[in-house]
Amino acid sequence: MSLCAPDNLLYACLTHVPLQVDYPPYVAAIYMGDAQGEGRHNLRDLAPEWEPYHPVLGSMAGAFALKNLLQQQQRDVRYVGICQYRKFLSRERIGTPAENYQVMDVLSSAEVERFDLADLMLPKASDFLIGKPGQFTLNGENHGYLYQYKDVHYIEDFLRFTAAAVEVGALSKQEVMAFFDEKIFFPGGIELGVFPVDFWLPHITAVEAVVRRCVQLHDTRRDDIQARIWAFCAERLGSYYLLRYLRAQGGVDGDWLSRHTGQLNLLVAAGEQHYVPGV
């Protein structure tokens, strides 16, 4: 049974555009890019170091801002929650499965209004609320992070990121092959869902250290949906951290996962049934 409640939770929505839905009152928006403004939680104020890198980080920059906001809190915060302008976790299924993404549901902003998000966005059976993991399958065979990365992104970015992770101590050299070969993947890594602070804070700090080293060493820029180069890498490191932790906690009858998982949702236009990557 989770002890997570709004009074011990810091929940943020990371966005660079106006929000499409009214998230629960306990969710505070962190604004990035052109959406920043007076009287708001802004990336430029919370994490000015990362504002110039928003194009290569996407919402990951907002996660670093949330880390800083967490460390400024005077109240006793035991849980951190994160949603994005069009993605959020619910404890139960409220949408329709996306036709092209096995672990994501889609629904419109009008459909969201039928549900009590204030309750559904909080965990109950666990101190975590995360999406169901997926696998990278090609021709009936499951592949690891490295194999999949080479087909959908630029493999040199992932190799550089991993080297930086070893260099700064965020990943031991003995874990590199396990990281490359991991076949279970949590979309969003540690940037979507609800997490205990004791887990999330040290791990997001480690991810930040890796990203900092990457931008120091590599001024790499890419176009369109490939622009968020370090965010794609960090998502996989966050997923690996999450898997490593949950597996170590064990479970009942070999099930170390199901009590932690809810449903990942994507806001789409009415009638849309497909996942389309954001920018």
C-alpha positions in Angstrom: 0.0 0.0 0.0 1.4 3.4 -1.0 1.5 6.3 1.4 1.7 8.8 -1.5 -0.7 11.7 -1.1 -0.8 15.3 -2.4 0.7 16.7 0.8 3.9 14.6 0.5 4.1 14.7 -3.3 5.7 17.2 -5.7 4.1 16.5 -9.1 5.1 18.5 -12.2 4.0 18.7 -15.8 6.8 19.4 -18.2 5.7 21.5 -21.1 6.9 23.9 -23.8 3.3 24.6 -25.1 0.0 25.5 -23.5 -1.6 22.6 -21.7 -4.4 20.7 -23.4 -6.1 19.4 -20.3 -6.6 20.6 -16.7 -4.3 18.3 -14.6 -5.2 17.9 -10.9 -4.5 20.8 -8.6 -1.5 19.1 -7.1 0.3 19.2 -10.5 2.5 22.2 -11.1 3.6 23.0 -14.6 7.2 23.6 -15.4 7.5 25.7 -18.6 10.2 25.6 -21.2 11.0 27.4 -24.4 8.5 29.9 -25.6 5.9 28.9 -23.0 8.0 30.5 -20.2 6.5 33.6 -18.6 6.1 35.8 -15.6 4.9 34.1 -12.5 5.5 30.6 -13.7 7.9 27.8 -12.9 10.3 28.4 -15.7 13.3 26.4 -16.9 15.3 29.6 -17.2 14.8 30.3 -13.5 14.9 26.8 -12.0 17.7 25.4 -14.1 19.3 28.2 -16.2 22.3 25.9 -16.9 20.0 23.8 -19.1 18.0 26.4 -21.0 20.5 26.7 -23.9 20.3 22.9 -24.2 16.5 22.5 -24.3 16.6 21.7 -28.1 18.9 18.7 -27.5 17.2 17.6 -24.2 13.5 18.2 -24.7 11.5 17.5 -21.5 14.7 16.1 -19.8 15.7 19.7 -19.2 12.4 20.1 -17.3 13.2 17.0 -15.2 16.5 18.7 -14.1 14.5 21.8 -13.3 12.1 19.7 -11.2 15.1 18.2 -9.3 16.2 21.8 -8.4 12.6 22.7 -7.4 12.5 19.6 -5.2 15.6 20.6 -3.4 14.1 24.0 -2.7 11.1 22.6 -0.9 10.6 23.4 2.7 7.9 20.7 3.3 8.5 17.0 3.6 8.3 15.7 0.1 8.6 11.9 -0.2 7.3 11.4 -3.7 8.0 13.0 -7.1 5.5 12.8 -10.0 6.1 13.7 -13.6 3.8 14.0 -16.6 4.3 15.9 -19.9 2.1 18.1 -21.9 0.6 15.2 -23.8 1.7 12.1 -21.8 0.6 11.0 -18.3 0.3 7.9 -16.2 -2.9 6.6 -14.8 -3.4 3.7 -12.4 -6.0 2.1 -14.7 -6.7 2.0 -18.4 -8.8 5.0 -19.5 -7.9 5.2 -23.2 -7.7 3.0 -26.3 -4.5 1.1 -27.3 -2.4 3.0 -29.9 -2.3 1.1 -33.1 1.4 1.5 -33.5 2.7 1.5 -29.9 2.1 -1.6 -27.8 2.3 -0.1 -24.3 0.7 3.3 -24.9 -3.0 4.3 -25.0 -4.4 7.3 -26.8 -7.4 9.5 -25.8 -8.5 13.1 -26.6 -8.7 16.0 -24.1 -12.5 15.7 -24.2 -12.3 12.0 -23.2 -10.0 12.9 -20.3 -12.7 15.0 -18.7 -14.8 11.9 -18.0 -12.2 10.6 -15.5 -11.0 11.6 -12.0 -7.4 12.2 -12.7 -6.7 13.5 -9.2 -7.2 9.9 -8.0 -6.0 8.0 -11.0 -2.6 9.7 -11.2 -1.6 8.5 -7.7 -0.2 5.1 -6.9 -2.0 2.8 -4.5 -0.4 -0.7 -4.5 3.1 0.5 -4.7 5.3 3.6 -4.0 5.8 3.7 -7.8 3.4 4.3 -10.6 5.1 3.6 -14.0 4.0 2.5 -17.4 4.1 -1.1 -18.7 7.5 -1.9 -20.3 7.9 -2.7 -23.9 10.4 -4.7 -25.9 12.3 -4.0 -29.2 11.2 -6.8 -31.5 12.3 -7.3 -35.1 11.4 -10.4 -37.1 10.1 -12.1 -34.0 13.3 -11.5 -32.0 13.8 -9.2 -29.0 16.8 -6.9 -29.2 18.8 -4.8 -26.7 19.1 -1.1 -26.3 22.2 -0.8 -28.5 20.9 -2.9 -31.3 17.6 -1.0 -31.4 19.3 2.4 -31.1 21.4 1.9 -34.3 18.2 1.4 -36.3 16.2 4.4 -35.0 18.8 7.0 -33.9 22.5 7.7 -34.3 24.5 5.0 -32.6 27.5 7.2 -32.1 25.4 9.3 -29.7 24.6 6.3 -27.6 28.2 5.1 -27.5 29.4 8.6 -26.5 26.7 8.8 -23.8 27.6 5.5 -22.4 31.3 6.4 -22.3 30.4 9.6 -20.4 28.3 7.6 -18.0 31.2 5.3 -17.1 33.5 8.3 -16.9 31.4 10.2 -14.3 30.5 7.0 -12.4 26.9 6.8 -13.3 27.4 3.4 -14.8 30.2 0.9 -13.8 32.2 -0.6 -16.6 30.9 -4.0 -15.5 27.4 -2.9 -16.3 28.0 -1.6 -19.8 27.2 -4.9 -21.6 24.1 -5.4 -19.5 23.0 -1.9 -20.4 23.6 -2.5 -24.1 21.9 -5.9 -24.0 18.9 -5.0 -21.8 15.7 -6.0 -23.7 13.1 -4.5 -21.4 12.4 -0.8 -21.8 10.2 1.7 -19.9 9.1 4.5 -22.2 10.0 7.8 -20.5 12.6 6.2 -18.2 12.4 8.1 -14.9 10.7 11.1 -16.5 7.1 9.8 -16.5 5.2 8.5 -13.5 5.5 8.7 -9.7 8.6 7.7 -7.8 9.8 7.8 -4.2 12.2 10.7 -3.7 14.8 8.3 -2.2 15.0 6.5 -5.6 14.4 9.4 -8.0 16.7 12.1 -6.7 20.0 10.2 -6.8 19.2 8.7 -10.2 18.1 11.9 -11.9 21.2 13.5 -10.4 23.3 10.8 -12.0 21.6 11.2 -15.4 22.2 15.0 -15.2 25.9 14.4 -14.6 26.1 12.3 -17.7 24.3 14.8 -19.8 26.4 17.6 -18.5 29.5 15.7 -19.6 28.0 15.0 -23.0 27.3 18.6 -23.8 30.7 19.6 -22.5 32.4 17.2 -24.9 30.1 17.1 -27.9 28.3 20.0 -29.6 26.2 17.7 -31.6 23.0 19.0 -33.3 20.5 17.0 -35.3 17.3 17.9 -37.1 13.6 17.3 -36.5 12.6 14.4 -34.3 16.3 13.4 -33.9 17.1 16.7 -32.3 16.7 15.5 -28.7 19.9 13.4 -28.9 20.8 13.2 -25.2 17.2 12.8 -24.2 16.9 9.5 -26.1 20.0 8.2 -24.4 19.0 9.4 -21.0 15.6 7.7 -21.4 17.4 4.4 -21.8 19.7 5.0 -18.8 16.6 5.9 -16.7 14.9 2.8 -17.8 17.9 0.7 -16.9 18.1 2.3 -13.5 14.4 1.6 -12.9 14.7 -2.1 -13.9 17.8 -2.6 -11.8 16.1 -1.2 -8.7 12.8 -3.0 -9.1 14.4 -6.3 -9.9 16.5 -6.0 -6.7 13.4 -5.4 -4.6 12.0 -8.8 -5.6 8.3 -9.7 -5.8 5.7 -12.3 -5.1 5.9 -15.6 -7.1 8.5 -14.1 -9.3 6.4 -11.0 -10.2 8.5 -8.0 -9.4 6.7 -5.6 -11.8 2.9 -5.7 -12.0 2.1 -3.9 -8.7 4.1 -0.9 -9.9 2.6 -0.5 -13.3 -0.4 1.5 -14.5 -1.1 2.8 -18.0 0.8 5.3 -20.2 -1.5 7.7 -22.0 -1.0 10.0 -24.9 -3.3 13.0 -25.6 -4.3 13.1 -29.3 -6.8 14.8 -31.6 -10.3 13.2 -31.4 -10.4 10.1 -33.6 -6.6 9.7 -33.8 -5.4 6.1 -33.0 -1.7 6.4 -33.6 1.3 7.5 -31.6 3.3 10.3 -33.4 6.6 11.4 -31.9 6.7 15.0 -30.5 9.3 17.6 -31.0 
